[in-house]
Amino acid sequence: MATNNKPANTLRCANIKATIWQNVSEKGPFFATTFSRPFKDQSGTWRNGTSFGLNDL
């Protein structure tokens, strides 16, 4: 597992955010991607959702 907990890169397309993480193994580095959809909750605080609607996909 990588000791650096910052993402290697973050990409946005409309309301979807893809975060790319670099990890290190015995065979060398590899990358994993997580997808999220930022939104504001009722109190106005930004949150990240992991479920997507038809228009998101």
ABEGO torsion letter per residue (X at the ends): XBABABBABBBBBEABBBBBBBBBBAAEBBBBBBBBBBBBBAAGBBBBBABBBAAAX
